[in-house]
Amino acid sequence: MSATNAGGVLRGFRRPFVWVAIWAVMVAGVVAGSLLPPSTLPTPMFDGVDKLQHLLGYFALSLYAVMLFARQRGQALAAAGLVLLGIGLEVAQAALTAGRQADLVDAACNAAGVVLALPLASTRAAGLLQRLDQRLR
């Protein structure tokens, strides 16, 4: 059975709920990881690895959004939301956690990761989830 989405917000998936749910779990994982006490996190392998994690984590969230949303408007709104999420989580770390603090460089790395994924919307990579969705029975 083929699912249509209202207004063409998502790409043409047979299972849109599954792909949106996966993205939501990814976002929830970033939120949880950002607010966990530092003592529960693995010891960094080298100085600055957290900046790389921020960049790659938000790159992955943004790339997934590029593969999920059909139009540039949806991709741009997702990107803006992710940048705001990154800023909000930095503020939340300072306000709601002990042992964590807001870091402007972390927020910049988050935003950079988001922006770096956006050009992939015009490549074959943007259709990867659709191709996977079609192969699954």
C-alpha positions as CSV (number, residue, x, y, z in Angstrom):
1,M,0.0,0.0,0.0
2,S,1.4,3.4,-1.0
3,A,1.0,6.2,1.5
4,T,0.5,9.7,0.3
5,N,1.4,12.6,2.5
6,A,-0.7,15.7,2.7
7,G,0.7,18.6,0.7
8,G,3.8,16.7,-0.4
9,V,5.8,17.6,2.8
10,L,7.6,14.3,2.9
11,R,9.2,12.4,0.0
12,G,7.1,9.6,-1.5
13,F,7.5,6.9,1.1
14,R,5.5,3.7,1.4
15,R,6.1,3.8,5.2
16,P,6.3,7.5,6.1
17,F,5.6,6.9,9.8
18,V,8.6,4.7,10.2
19,W,11.1,7.2,8.7
20,V,9.7,10.1,10.7
21,A,9.8,8.0,13.8
22,I,13.5,7.1,13.2
23,W,14.3,10.8,12.8
24,A,12.4,11.6,16.1
25,V,14.4,8.9,17.9
26,M,17.6,10.4,16.5
27,V,16.6,13.8,17.8
28,A,15.6,12.4,21.2
29,G,19.0,10.7,21.4
30,V,20.8,14.0,20.8
31,V,18.6,15.7,23.4
32,A,19.3,12.9,26.0
33,G,23.0,12.8,25.2
34,S,23.2,16.6,25.6
35,L,21.6,16.6,29.0
36,L,23.2,13.5,30.6
37,P,25.7,14.1,33.4
38,P,29.2,14.2,32.0
39,S,30.2,11.3,34.4
40,T,27.9,9.0,32.4
41,L,29.5,9.7,29.1
42,P,32.6,7.9,27.7
43,T,36.0,9.6,28.3
44,P,37.0,11.6,25.2
45,M,39.6,10.0,23.1
46,F,41.3,13.3,22.4
47,D,40.9,17.0,23.1
48,G,38.2,18.6,20.8
49,V,36.5,15.3,20.0
50,D,33.3,16.7,21.5
51,K,33.3,19.4,18.8
52,L,33.6,16.7,16.1
53,Q,30.7,14.8,17.8
54,H,28.6,18.0,17.7
55,L,29.4,18.6,14.0
56,L,28.8,15.0,12.9
57,G,25.7,14.5,15.1
58,Y,23.9,17.6,13.7
59,F,25.2,16.7,10.2
60,A,23.5,13.3,10.5
61,L,20.2,14.9,11.7
62,S,20.2,17.4,8.9
63,L,21.1,14.9,6.2
64,Y,18.3,12.7,7.4
65,A,15.9,15.7,7.2
66,V,17.2,16.3,3.6
67,M,16.3,12.7,2.8
68,L,13.0,12.9,4.6
69,F,11.4,16.2,3.4
70,A,10.5,16.6,-0.2
71,R,10.8,20.3,-0.7
72,Q,13.4,22.9,0.0
73,R,11.0,24.7,2.4
74,G,10.6,21.6,4.6
75,Q,14.3,21.0,4.6
76,A,15.0,24.7,5.5
77,L,12.5,24.6,8.3
78,A,14.0,21.4,9.6
79,A,17.5,23.0,9.4
80,A,16.3,26.1,11.3
81,G,14.7,23.9,13.9
82,L,17.9,21.9,14.3
83,V,20.0,25.0,14.8
84,L,17.5,26.3,17.4
85,L,17.6,22.9,19.1
86,G,21.4,23.1,19.3
87,I,21.2,26.5,20.8
88,G,18.4,25.6,23.2
89,L,20.3,22.5,24.4
90,E,23.4,24.6,25.1
91,V,21.2,27.0,27.2
92,A,19.5,23.9,28.9
93,Q,22.9,22.5,29.8
94,A,23.8,25.6,31.7
95,A,20.4,26.0,33.3
96,L,19.3,22.5,34.0
97,T,22.3,20.3,34.5
98,A,25.1,20.2,37.1
99,G,28.6,19.8,35.6
100,R,27.6,21.0,32.1
101,Q,27.8,24.5,30.7
102,A,26.7,26.3,27.7
103,D,29.4,26.5,25.0
104,L,29.1,28.9,22.0
105,V,31.6,26.8,20.1
106,D,29.4,23.7,20.5
107,A,26.4,25.6,19.2
108,A,28.5,26.8,16.2
109,C,29.6,23.2,15.5
110,N,26.0,22.1,15.7
111,A,25.0,24.8,13.2
112,A,27.9,24.0,10.9
113,G,26.9,20.3,10.8
114,V,23.3,21.3,9.8
115,V,24.5,23.7,7.1
116,L,27.0,21.2,5.7
117,A,24.3,18.6,5.0
118,L,22.0,21.0,3.1
119,P,23.8,20.9,-0.3
120,L,23.3,17.2,-0.4
121,A,19.6,17.9,-1.2
122,S,20.6,18.2,-4.8
123,T,22.5,14.9,-5.0
124,R,21.5,11.2,-5.2
125,A,22.1,11.0,-1.5
126,A,18.7,12.8,-1.0
127,G,16.8,9.9,-2.3
128,L,18.6,7.2,-0.2
129,L,15.7,6.7,2.2
130,Q,13.2,6.5,-0.6
131,R,15.2,3.8,-2.3
132,L,15.6,1.9,0.9
133,D,11.9,2.3,1.6
134,Q,11.0,0.8,-1.8
135,R,13.3,-2.2,-1.3
136,L,11.8,-3.1,2.0
137,R,8.8,-5.4,1.7
